[in-house]
Each structure stands twice: as C-alpha cells, then as structure tokens.
C-alpha cells in the first residue's frame, strides 16, 4: 500500500469537511432567516418611520434576495469577514476572537486534565483487573460520568473559592492585563469540565486495554519472557490508544459546547455568553457568526482526529470512515 | 430464563430498581406531593431538613421534596421523549442504510455526520433563538442529538445481521428491502437498541439539566432538576443545600440508569460489550 490511498483518504475527508460546513452554514442561515421580526426595525425601535427602516434595511443589505445574502455571507467568511455586529458596531470576527481567547484555553485545560487523570486511572484499573483497586476506580469513574459538570463547578466554587479562598469564585481578567490572573480564573471551570471527561476516558482506556491484552501479540510477548506489566506497557498501551484517540476527538468537540454551560457558573465572557446576549438583542449577524464558529471548531476537531487516526494506524490507510 | 439471567446480574437489578424508583417518585408527584409545588411561603424559606420538610425549603419557602419529585418527572419525560425522537427517526434511517445500501447508505452517513457537527447545546440555542426557550425545545434539541446515535447503532448492528444466511434466504424468497428490515433486521438489534436507549436516557437527563440551567429548557412555574439548580445559582454560596439536593438527585438517577444499562448489556448478550455502543458525552 503506497502513499496514494492515504492522499485519497485525506482529499475525501477534507472535501467532506467542507461540504458539512457548507450545509451547516445553510441550515443556520435559513433558520435565522425564518426568525420573526425585522432586525432593522428592532434597532430603530417601534417609533421609527417606514422610510428610516427601509433605508437601514438597504444599508444592512437586507433588501437583497436570500440566496444572494447567503452567498455574500459565506464568501465573506472565507475571507475572514464575518460581517458587522448590528448592536455593537464591531466586526463579528473580532468579537468571536475575543471570546475564543476564553473558550479555547478553557477547553484545552479541561482536555489536558482529563487525559492526565483519566488515562492513568484506566491503565491502572486494567492492570489490576478484577481486584479491589479496579472495582474502586471504576466506582469512582461511574460516579464521575453521572455528575453534571456545571454542578461540579458549583461544588468546586464552594470548596476552593468560598471555604479555602484559593481561587476566584468567577469572573475573568483579560490575558493582556494579567495573564496569571486569567489562568487562575480558568482553573476551577477547567476542572469542572474535566471530571466527566476524565471518567469516560478512564472507562474507555480500561476496556481498550483489557481487549488488547487478550490478543495474540501480548501472549507472544509474554512467551518471550516479558512480565505481564512489561508486556502491557510496551505493547498494550500503544495499541489501546487508538480507540481512546477517537473518543478524545469527540470529547474535545463536545467540551467546546460544554463550555457554553459551565461559563455561566463562573461568569466567564466566553462564546456562549456572546451568543445569549446576541439572541436577546436580535443581533442575527452575531448569532449566526458565533454559531458557525462553534460548528467549525467542532467539525475541524473531528477532521483532525480522523487524519491523525489514518496516519497512526496503518490498517486504516485508505479505508472509508 | 429471564429470571436466571437477572439473578446472575445483581447490578442490573439494583440499577433498574433504583431508576424505576425515581421514575415512580416522579409519577406520584402527578397526584400527590407533600406540599403543593407552587405554594410560596416566604416566612418559611431556607429551612434545613426537618420533620415538616424532609429536604428543607427553597428561597421561596417551597418544599424541596415536592420540587424534587416533580422535577424528577420533568427530567425523565424530557429525556424519554428525546430518546423516542432519536429511535423513531434514527433507527429507520440506520436500517434503511443497510437494507438499501448504495446511495441511501451514503446519504444516511452524511446526514449523521452533519448532525454530529451540531452538539445539543448549539441546536438548543438555535431553536431558542427561533421559538423561544421551553421544555418542548429541549426535547427537540435532545432528540436531534439522539438521531445520529441511534442511526449508527442500528446500522452497525444490522450490518452484522445482513450477512446471515436467513437474510439471503428471505431475499431469495422475494422479500423486499422494507420487509427484510422490519422482519429480520429490527428484531435482531432490539437488545442493542434497548441498551443504547438506557445510555441515551441518562445522557438526556444530564442534557435537560444543562439546558434548563442556562435557561433554554424548562421554564417556571414548571420545575425540573436543572431549573432548581438555576434557581440555586445566585444563592448556593450562602445556602449550599439548594444546589446539593437537586444535584445529588441527578447524580443518583444517572448512576442508576448507567448501572442498569451496563447490566442489561451483560445480561442480554455479553458479546455486545464490544459492538458499536457509544458512551459519548452530551
């Protein structure tokens, strides 16, 4: 098998990515276009004259037919121009970038914590399979999966912010003002997001490793004289990481959506709060820009995982996902 | 035979009984709660657990046990209807993909890819922008999230069945694609669907809590476990029990459902352990 199938796979995957985004943009555009209420009238208020409303509609480009406005929106986004927020009079791209500076680091912290905590727990449980350590760890993981992350955030605030006073209860200092304070503000929300993810990862890692250890090459390694834990460490963990990688990608995608909920607990100015404010103020340009930004990040993560998977696992090269 | 397998899987019994217990508690709230749900009594607010109020009272002096009972019902109903939407649309899609193959399968797969790109929160935000927040919108958002999950599980399970000799025999006997899907594929993936349904039910309860917490789900004067947490948001630093009671209830329900799901999987068919069941996060 040469380079060709891999290239073909990549081309097809990226084409699929582009098509998904295009259809997603179409759906978002159509849904928000159906929204009752005229944005121009909303901005000017009910006492505005029909002439003023009509003039603003022309200025906002609302007089053009829907397909023209859709194409203008999509081609603008390809150039990095997401349009102008109707309420804040600022480029939507700038507003999204500001909020991504909270949302993305928060998701990354949560991801790193869940990997650092979840994988060792899964490996340990698999190596102690059937023994009390395994049972205890899996009870913890079973509980972790069941805890709503935003509620865990409330509990963390009670313990670490109110009782111990180690960390702030909420709010966010911009990175360029005080990077240390900004990072401290993301620790508790990051932990809150990480708990369920770490629990899922631990369970997946354990199952994958148990599966792998039942396969022939581990038996061969044992026959060669390796101890059980040597065989698992040298051959098992690497092979078990493949299914874990898939879950990891899906999790990161959902983590970004999860921040929308958790940022409410800690009053963080993330993408979610931007969208909620925009909805209540009927700022449709901003709503659709921020929503498609969330979809882009979700889809791009899945694409990256698929590509990584194809590059890591030679058996999958050229296979249709 | 069923009884034997149940006795062999104590966790299944515990999980099912606990989940059924919570569901029953919710159902009872339709006819009876210790106090009326909407009975506000400011003079008796923020009470701790006591004989009159087993779980205390909230910031409006409402009885927490009554609220938890009705909230549990809402959470179960929203999650269950979300599962029904997912099964009702996702399973036919997955079966059609296998029975017809070719273009139909391609379309179903692309559709499920597309739906995966919209996490439940984003769907809920879009629906809320369109139709306003509410229980129905939470149900639709969770349902849409469930569609690709069930489509994939149904397709994965049916692919394994479609290669069996009796399916080929049925095809030779002149059965059409729809008849094969209904008579041979569907009955054979029922256990897969029941197990995935349990998992999605528990994820749905978590999702309902999250959506109501950010104000996109259940609206007052109705109540749900997530809405109770939203009410507690500004007060829990002073009165932690306001968030502890609904939060712990959610955790216990979800644990019960997950244990039941794991137990069902083991009891119905140990081999399912490794088939396309996903424990994804919502």
Interface residues (C-beta under 8 A of the other chain):
Chain A: X16 X19 X20 X21 X23 X24 X28 X31 X32 X34 X35 X142 X143 X145 X146 X147 X148 X150 X151 X154 X155 X157 X158 X162 X169 X196 X197 X200 X203 X204 X207 X211 X247 X250 X251 X253 X254 X256 X257 X258 X260 X261 X264 X265 X272 X275 X276 X279 X287 X291 X294 X295 X298 X299 X302
Chain B: X110 X113 X114 X116 X117 X118 X119 X120 X121 X122 X125 X126 X128 X129 X130 X202 X206 X209 X210 X213 X214 X215 X229 X232 X233 X236 X237 X240 X243 X247 X250 X251 X252 X254 X255 X258 X259 X273 X274 X279 X280 X281 X282
